[in-house]
Amino acid sequence: MGQRTTRSTSSGAEFERLRTSPDTGKFSDTIGRMEKPVPSAEGKMSTSAKMSLAEIAMQLRDEQLQARVIHYKGELETSPELDAVTAQVIAELKMLQRAAPAREPSLVEADRSQVEIDLIATLKRMLAKLFVQDHVASVVQRKLGEVSKRFARLFFESELAEKIRGGGGELKTMRYGEQALYHVLSHNEARLLAELDAFDYAEADVKEDARDALQNWVKELRNQFLSRTTPELNALVRILNEVLTIFFTQELPTAVGELAWEVVKEAKLADEAMRGGYKVPAESFGRFRKAFERRFLQRLVPFAADGMLKRVHASEGKFRVETLRFVADPHIFSDVCELICEAMYDFLYNEGFLDLPGDWRARLSSSGAV
């Protein structure tokens, strides 16, 4: 019995570290409002369901980014002097643009077409450096480690919920005594604490001891329950790493040309690149990001969801129905998108292909993402 307590406490300490991370439980309200595609009992999803899952992941990514930008900008201190200088520079640039001699429409179109061709070729070459056939680039490998940590946070959060995540509100079947007791006590914890407070105590320490004992019991039950699910989590992490490794070393490297063409065309990158040279200027970054991440997720989600669901369903160890649903959680894919794409933007910036807005660079630097 003592050994079991030791193991569960260790597992609980790891959970507590992950649970208190600022990333845990993000945007649960958003995902709760969306109609979520779910896999069948055989672990299959239709093509339309997988594309819908990709779109939900993109919406989560946009909302996540917007929340972080608002939080970051709210802490910025403005400088009137710097704002005045910036306004002056912008005004001078506009004057130069108005004074520039007009060119023939056919020449402008020819120049634009060439800029677009060059942008596609350059982006393809850059992507080929990051996503290499049969080899995981070091920057991608580092981010895959972060993906595993994010995945564990989502898994623990899903385990502690009473309803099946990604489903239609079905209540989970209680599979462990610790699980059932944890839910009963956590539901009634506030009422039990209030009843304890209502007693008369000989000393204040006695009251605090009683409160601490109840709260520690709830935590211990939670940790024991989570320790029972750790083997399943470890198996899922192995599956996730295997599927993502295949995606980044086999699937994506063969598609970098098509991906570059889609992104440059969809984001209309040649329009502003004509004025700023053969690179993506900061003012085009928003369109570039949206186009790239949408196309990235449209490739990632069907491949990864299929790969994970097939492996989970075919596994010799039986996974629970809630685990099957969890594998199709869009938060998993929005996290992969965030970690990989933000590292890629930093790479493109350092290679001189992409200009990042100043607040974006500052935010990434302050968060340690670059």
N, C-alpha and C positions, 0 to 999 in steps of 0.2 A: 504493500500500500504506500509505504514511504517512497519507493522508487517511482511509482506512478505520479505522485505529487511533485517530485523533483522534475520529471520530464514535462509535466503540464505547466509548471511554473516557468520553465525555460521557454517553452512555446509561447506562453502568455507574454513573457517579456518581449519577445520578438514581435508579437502581435501589437503590443502596446506601443512599441516604437513606430511601427507602420501606421497604426491607427491614428496617432497624434500628428502624423505628417499633414501639412496643409493641402496636399493633393487628394487626401482620402475623402471619398464621398462627394466629389465635386459634381455639380450640375445634376444631382439626383432629381431635382424638380423638373428639369427639362426632359430627361429621359422618361420620367413618369407620365408626362403629358403626351408623349408620342406613341403612335401605334407601332409596336415593335414586331418585326418579322421573327418568327421562332422556328427552330428546326423540328422536323417530324420525330416521332418516336424511333425511327430508323436512322436518325442523324442526318437527314437530307434537307436541303433548302432549294427552292426553285430559283431560277436565274433572276426573276423579278424581285424575289425576296432578298437575294444577296445584293442587288443594286440598291434596293430600298435601305438595306443595312448600311451600305456605303454612304448613302445620302444622309442618314441619321448621324453617322460618325462625323461627316463634314459639318453638319449643323452644330454638333457638340464642340468640334474644334473651333468653329467661328465664335461660339458663345464663350468658350474658354479663353480664347485670345482677347476678345473684347473686354472680358472681366479683368484680365491681367493688365491690359493697356490702360483702362480706366483707373485701376488701383495705382499703377505706376505714375500716370500723369497727375493724379491727385496729390502726389507727394513732391512734384517738381516745383522748384522756385523759379519764377519768371524773372528775367532781367530786362528792364526797359531799354537799357543801352544796347543790349544784344538784339532785341526786337527791332530797334530803330535801324541798326546796321543791316539786319536781314532785309527789312522793308526797302531800304535804299538799294541794295544789291538787286533785288527782284525788279524794282522799278527800272534800273539801268539795263537789265537784261531784256525787259519788254521793249524798251526804246530801241535797243540794237536790233531786236527781231523785226520791229516795224520799219526800221531804216534799211533792212536787208533788201537787195534787189529781188523782184519777183522772178520765179523761174517758170519755164514752160510746163504745163500740166503733165505732158508726156514724160518730161525729164524727171519731174518729181516722182511720178509713179515708177519709173525705171529705177531711180535711186532707192525708193522704198522697197521694191522687190529684191534688190541686191542686199540691202540691209537685213531683210527678213531671212534670206538664204544664209547670210553670214551668221546671224543670231542662232538659227537652227543648227548649223554645223558646229558652232562653238559650244552651245549648250549640250549637244550630243557628245562632243569630245569630253566636256567636263563631267557629265554624268557617267561616262564610261570609265573615268578614273575612280569614281566612288563605288560603282556597282560592277564588279569585275567577275567575269565568268569563272566559276569554280574557286573563287577566293573571296573571303570576307575582309574588306578593308578595315584597318585598325579603328577608324572613327566609327564605322558601323558596328564593329564588335563591342566597343565601349558602350554604345547606345543600347545594344541588345541586353547588356547587363542591367541597365536602367529599366528597360522594358519588363524584365523579370520581376523587379522590385515593384513596379506599378501594378503588374499582374497580381502579385501576392496581396497587395492592398485591396484591390477590387475583389479578390476571392474571399478574403476575411470579411469584408463588408457584406458581401453576398451571403456568406454563411450565417452571419448574425441576424439577417432579416428573417421575419416570420413567413413572408411570402416568397414564392419562387421568382427570382429575378428574371426579367425578360418574358414572363408569362402573362397570363390574363388575370392575375391577382389570386392564383391558387395558393392556399395555405400549404406549407411544407408538412410532410409527414415527420413526426419526431422519431429519430432513429437512435438516439442515445439518451440515457437518463439525465446526463448533465445538460444536454440541450433543452429538454423539457423543463427542468428545474430552473435553468438560467432564464428562460422566457417568463416563467411564472413569477420569479423574484424580481426581474427587471421591470415587469409590468406593474408590480405592486410595491416597488422599492420606495417611492415617494410616500405612499400611504403608510408603510411600515415605519419609515423614519419619523413621520408625524406622530404615530402612536407611541413610539419610543420617547419622543420629546414631551408627550403629555404626562408621562410618569413623574412622580416626585423622586428625587435622588438624594441620597445622603451626601454625596459629593459629586461635583461636576465631572470629575474624571471617570466616574462609573458610567455616566451618560455617554461620554465620548467613547469609552471602551465598547459600549453596546452598539453605537452607530458604526464604529470602525469594524467591528466583527461582522455586522450585516453586510456592509459594503465590500469587505474583503471576501466574504463568502460568495457574493455575486461575481466578483472578479475571478475567483478561483474556479467556479463552475464554468464561466466563459472560457477560461484558459484550458480547462480540462476538455471541454467540448471541442475547441479549436485544435487541440493536439490530436484528437481522434481523426480530424480531417486532413492533417498534414501530409500523410502518405499520398492522398489523392491530389493535393496541391503540388507535391513534388513531381508526380507523374504528369500533371498538366503542364508544368513549367518545362519539363523535358520535351513534351510534344510541341509546345509553342516555339521553343528554341529550334527544334528540328525543322518545323514548317517555315519559320522566318529565314533560317539559313538557306534553305532551298530557294525561297522566293528571291533573296538578295544575291544569290550566286548563280541561279539558273534562269528563273523566270524574268526578273527585271533587266538583267544585262542584255537580253535579246530584244528588249523593247525600248531601249533608250532613244533610238532614232525616231521611232513613232511618237514616243512621249515628248521629245523635244519639239517635233513638228506641231503636235496638238497644242502644247503650252504656248509657243510663240504665236501661233495663229489665233488661238482663243483669247489670249491676253492683249493682242494687238501691240506687241512689244516694239514693232518697227516704227510705229508712229512717233514716239518720243525718243527712241534711240537715234533717229535721224538727226535730231538736234543736239544730242549729247555724245555722239560717237558710237562705236560699235560695241556698246554694252547696255545693260538694263539700268536706267537711272532710278534714283530713289522714288520719284513720283510714280513710276510704273510698278513699284514693288507690290502694292496691294493687289493689283490685277494679276501679277505674276504668281503671287502666293496662292490666290484663290484657284487659278487655273491649274497650277501644278498639284496642289493638294487634292483637288477634285479628281484629276486624272490618276494620281497616285493611289488614292483610296479605291477608285473603280477597278484597279488591278489588284491591290492588296487584299481587299475584303473577300471577293469570290475565291481567290486562291487559298488564303489562310483559313477562311471559314470551312471550306471544303476539306482541306488537309487536316485540320484539327478534328472536325466532326467525324471524319472517316476513321481516324486513329482512335478517338475516344470510343466510338461504337464498336470497333474491331478489337479493342483491348481485352486481354484475358481477364484482367481485373474488372469487376463491374462498377461502372460509374453510375451515380444516382441521376435521376431525371433532372434535378435542379442543376447538376453539373453540366448536363447536356445543354440546358438552356443558357447557362453562364458562358459557355464557349462562344455563343453568338451575341454576347454583350457588346454593343457598339463602342462602349468606353475603351475596350481593349484596343480597338483599331484607331480610335482618335488619339490614344496615348502613343501608339507606334508612330502615327503620323506626326505628332508633335515632336517627339524625340529625334526621329530620323530627319525630318524636313528642316528643323531648325539647325541641326548640325550641317545639313547640306547648304543652307543659306549662308552660314558662316564660311564654309569652304568656297562657295562661289564668290563671296565678298573678298576673301583673301587672294583668290586667283584673279581678281580684277574684272570679273564678268558682271558682277551685280553690285549696285550701290544700295546700301540699307539706310532707311531713315534714321536720323540721329537718336530718336527716342527708342527705336527698336534695338539698336546696338547697345545703348546704355542699359536697357532693361535686361537683355540677354547677359551682358557682362555682370550686372548686379546679382542676377539669379544664378550665376555660375554655369550657364548653359553653353557658353563658348569658351 
